[in-house]
Every structure is written in C-alpha cells, then in structure tokens.
Amino acid sequence: MLVGVVVAVLVGVVVRVVEGRVRIHAGRRSTS
C-alpha cells in the first residue's frame, strides 16, 4: 500500500526532527 510507505516516511522525518530538537534542548542532560 502506498499509504503505508507515505506514513513510514513521514514518521521517519518527524522522528529525526524531534530527535534533533531534543538533542539541542537537552544537550548535556541526555548522552544517548
């Protein structure tokens, strides 16, 4: 299903953006 692929891509992008923001905001707090 194309919908599944689109959702997977969107989720991947969102995860990257969220991780980037979390890393910037957290900074020294979480070292994962």
Biopython code that builds the backbone (N, CA, C, O; Angstrom):
import numpy as np
from Bio.PDB.StructureBuilder import StructureBuilder

atoms = [
    (1, "MET", "N", (0.845, -1.204, 0.000)),
    (1, "MET", "CA", (0.000, 0.000, 0.000)),
    (1, "MET", "C", (0.881, 1.256, 0.000)),
    (1, "MET", "O", (1.836, 1.367, 0.769)),
    (2, "LEU", "N", (0.535, 2.185, -0.873)),
    (2, "LEU", "CA", (1.299, 3.438, -0.920)),
    (2, "LEU", "C", (1.134, 4.213, 0.378)),
    (2, "LEU", "O", (2.055, 4.893, 0.830)),
    (3, "VAL", "N", (-0.054, 4.103, 0.973)),
    (3, "VAL", "CA", (-0.313, 4.838, 2.215)),
    (3, "VAL", "C", (0.693, 4.426, 3.282)),
    (3, "VAL", "O", (1.215, 5.273, 4.007)),
    (4, "GLY", "N", (0.965, 3.139, 3.379)),
    (4, "GLY", "CA", (1.916, 2.645, 4.390)),
    (4, "GLY", "C", (3.294, 3.243, 4.182)),
    (4, "GLY", "O", (3.967, 3.625, 5.140)),
    (5, "VAL", "N", (3.715, 3.325, 2.917)),
    (5, "VAL", "CA", (5.036, 3.890, 2.614)),
    (5, "VAL", "C", (5.076, 5.361, 3.000)),
    (5, "VAL", "O", (6.035, 5.824, 3.617)),
    (6, "VAL", "N", (4.030, 6.090, 2.633)),
    (6, "VAL", "CA", (3.977, 7.524, 2.939)),
    (6, "VAL", "C", (4.027, 7.739, 4.445)),
    (6, "VAL", "O", (4.767, 8.594, 4.931)),
    (7, "VAL", "N", (3.242, 6.963, 5.181)),
    (7, "VAL", "CA", (3.214, 7.095, 6.640)),
    (7, "VAL", "C", (4.591, 6.801, 7.220)),
    (7, "VAL", "O", (5.067, 7.518, 8.099)),
    (8, "ALA", "N", (5.223, 5.752, 6.728)),
    (8, "ALA", "CA", (6.555, 5.381, 7.229)),
    (8, "ALA", "C", (7.548, 6.516, 7.009)),
    (8, "ALA", "O", (8.337, 6.837, 7.897)),
    (9, "VAL", "N", (7.506, 7.121, 5.828)),
    (9, "VAL", "CA", (8.421, 8.225, 5.522)),
    (9, "VAL", "C", (8.140, 9.416, 6.432)),
    (9, "VAL", "O", (9.062, 10.011, 6.990)),
    (10, "LEU", "N", (6.866, 9.760, 6.578)),
    (10, "LEU", "CA", (6.512, 10.897, 7.427)),
    (10, "LEU", "C", (6.977, 10.660, 8.854)),
    (10, "LEU", "O", (7.541, 11.555, 9.484)),
    (11, "VAL", "N", (6.741, 9.462, 9.362)),
    (11, "VAL", "CA", (7.158, 9.133, 10.730)),
    (11, "VAL", "C", (8.671, 9.271, 10.856)),
    (11, "VAL", "O", (9.167, 9.817, 11.841)),
    (12, "GLY", "N", (9.397, 8.781, 9.871)),
    (12, "GLY", "CA", (10.854, 8.868, 9.911)),
    (12, "GLY", "C", (11.320, 10.314, 9.975)),
    (12, "GLY", "O", (12.219, 10.646, 10.747)),
    (13, "VAL", "N", (10.710, 11.173, 9.166)),
    (13, "VAL", "CA", (11.087, 12.590, 9.158)),
    (13, "VAL", "C", (10.769, 13.223, 10.507)),
    (13, "VAL", "O", (11.591, 13.946, 11.070)),
    (14, "VAL", "N", (9.573, 12.949, 11.021)),
    (14, "VAL", "CA", (9.163, 13.527, 12.304)),
    (14, "VAL", "C", (10.119, 13.087, 13.406)),
    (14, "VAL", "O", (10.530, 13.891, 14.241)),
    (15, "VAL", "N", (10.468, 11.803, 13.400)),
    (15, "VAL", "CA", (11.376, 11.287, 14.429)),
    (15, "VAL", "C", (12.713, 12.012, 14.364)),
    (15, "VAL", "O", (13.264, 12.385, 15.400)),
    (16, "ARG", "N", (13.236, 12.213, 13.176)),
    (16, "ARG", "CA", (14.525, 12.902, 13.034)),
    (16, "ARG", "C", (14.431, 14.320, 13.560)),
    (16, "ARG", "O", (15.319, 14.772, 14.283)),
    (17, "VAL", "N", (13.363, 15.031, 13.206)),
    (17, "VAL", "CA", (13.195, 16.418, 13.653)),
    (17, "VAL", "C", (13.085, 16.470, 15.169)),
    (17, "VAL", "O", (13.721, 17.298, 15.820)),
    (18, "VAL", "N", (12.267, 15.573, 15.726)),
    (18, "VAL", "CA", (12.080, 15.551, 17.182)),
    (18, "VAL", "C", (13.397, 15.241, 17.875)),
    (18, "VAL", "O", (13.754, 15.896, 18.855)),
    (19, "GLU", "N", (14.118, 14.249, 17.374)),
    (19, "GLU", "CA", (15.404, 13.887, 17.979)),
    (19, "GLU", "C", (16.364, 15.068, 17.917)),
    (19, "GLU", "O", (17.062, 15.351, 18.890)),
    (20, "GLY", "N", (16.403, 15.750, 16.793)),
    (20, "GLY", "CA", (17.282, 16.909, 16.647)),
    (20, "GLY", "C", (16.950, 17.982, 17.666)),
    (20, "GLY", "O", (17.849, 18.535, 18.300)),
    (21, "ARG", "N", (15.655, 18.286, 17.833)),
    (21, "ARG", "CA", (15.245, 19.305, 18.802)),
    (21, "ARG", "C", (15.569, 18.860, 20.213)),
    (21, "ARG", "O", (16.071, 19.646, 21.016)),
    (22, "VAL", "N", (15.284, 17.595, 20.523)),
    (22, "VAL", "CA", (15.534, 17.079, 21.869)),
    (22, "VAL", "C", (17.022, 17.156, 22.193)),
    (22, "VAL", "O", (17.404, 17.560, 23.291)),
    (23, "ARG", "N", (17.853, 16.770, 21.241)),
    (23, "ARG", "CA", (19.302, 16.793, 21.473)),
    (23, "ARG", "C", (19.776, 18.215, 21.709)),
    (23, "ARG", "O", (20.611, 18.457, 22.581)),
    (24, "ILE", "N", (19.244, 19.168, 20.929)),
    (24, "ILE", "CA", (19.656, 20.569, 21.068)),
    (24, "ILE", "C", (19.197, 21.112, 22.422)),
    (24, "ILE", "O", (19.976, 21.747, 23.132)),
    (25, "HIS", "N", (17.938, 20.866, 22.779)),
    (25, "HIS", "CA", (17.393, 21.387, 24.036)),
    (25, "HIS", "C", (18.022, 20.683, 25.230)),
    (25, "HIS", "O", (18.460, 21.335, 26.178)),
    (26, "ALA", "N", (18.067, 19.364, 25.186)),
    (26, "ALA", "CA", (18.619, 18.596, 26.311)),
    (26, "ALA", "C", (20.119, 18.863, 26.419)),
    (26, "ALA", "O", (20.620, 19.248, 27.475)),
    (27, "GLY", "N", (20.827, 18.651, 25.309)),
    (27, "GLY", "CA", (22.254, 18.938, 25.297)),
    (27, "GLY", "C", (23.031, 18.042, 26.230)),
    (27, "GLY", "O", (23.314, 16.888, 25.906)),
    (28, "ARG", "N", (23.381, 18.578, 27.404)),
    (28, "ARG", "CA", (24.222, 17.827, 28.343)),
    (28, "ARG", "C", (23.417, 16.816, 29.144)),
    (28, "ARG", "O", (23.985, 15.883, 29.714)),
    (29, "ARG", "N", (22.092, 16.991, 29.194)),
    (29, "ARG", "CA", (21.257, 16.109, 30.020)),
    (29, "ARG", "C", (21.360, 14.660, 29.559)),
    (29, "ARG", "O", (21.785, 13.791, 30.320)),
    (30, "SER", "N", (20.973, 14.400, 28.313)),
    (30, "SER", "CA", (20.952, 13.017, 27.825)),
    (30, "SER", "C", (22.091, 12.795, 26.848)),
    (30, "SER", "O", (22.229, 13.521, 25.864)),
    (31, "THR", "N", (22.909, 11.781, 27.126)),
    (31, "THR", "CA", (24.026, 11.464, 26.230)),
    (31, "THR", "C", (23.778, 10.092, 25.629)),
    (31, "THR", "O", (24.440, 9.119, 25.990)),
    (32, "SER", "N", (22.824, 10.016, 24.712)),
    (32, "SER", "CA", (22.483, 8.731, 24.094)),
    (32, "SER", "C", (22.973, 8.738, 22.655)),
    (32, "SER", "O", (22.794, 7.754, 21.938)),
]
sb = StructureBuilder()
sb.init_structure("model")
sb.init_model(0)
sb.init_chain("A")
sb.init_seg("    ")
for serial, (resi, resn, name, xyz) in enumerate(atoms, 1):
    if name == "N":
        sb.init_residue(resn, " ", resi, " ")
    sb.init_atom(name, np.array(xyz, "f"), 0.0, 1.0, " ", f" {name:<3s}", serial, name[0])
structure = sb.get_structure()
